[in-house]
Amino acid sequence: MATRQTGTNPVKFRVLIPKKLNVNGMSAPIRDAAIQAAKDMVKDFEAVTRTWKGDKPRIQGEAVLTPPGTPPYPMFHTGFTSSAWPKADGSKGYQKWIWLDLGTKVRYAVMTKNFVPKTREGQLNSWAGRGGMLFVSRKHPMPGIKARKFTKALADKWDKPTMFRARMAAAVKKARIASGHAA
């Protein structure tokens, strides 16, 4: 502590040198939370297809770090995003997903009388269902498949404050502590 005299009043100065910022310790909890969120989004999509027979879409998830040079802080990584989606590989499983997610205008499959679909609109789940396809007839088009809107349901679920934002807030709190500068 240094003391300096200004006039008749002594003024005391104390130099505070902050601890070095632990950048890796800060980013690890946030990165881990984003990766776990992406894995949980994949599980939500896979829950939709768990009772499907035959081809299923390949679901992929991703946690992406916002690269340096992105405003507002060009020298630091500024955030993570997490996402999941069915892989657009042209497979029958992917086509099935698209037909159910977006719906169709017309359907050529003739179903059994006791048919009950395995999925429901806006639900990220799959049930047992009943019945199945009897045959395909291009001569007698039927009303299309009703859109299940799986993708919208996932976005709505993860947009709730208790999901992604709450996880990231908890991760930021851990990151503050790991940085060595938590208040």
Secondary structure, DSSP 8 states (H G I E B T S, - for coil): -EEEEETTEEEEE---------HHHHHHHHHHHHHHHHHHHHHHHHHHHTT--S----EEEEEEE--TT-TT-TTS---EEEEEEE--S--HHHHHHHHHHH--SEE-EEE-TT-B-S--TT-S-----B--EEEE-SSS-EE------HHHHHHHHHHSIIIIIHHHHHHHHHHHHHHT---
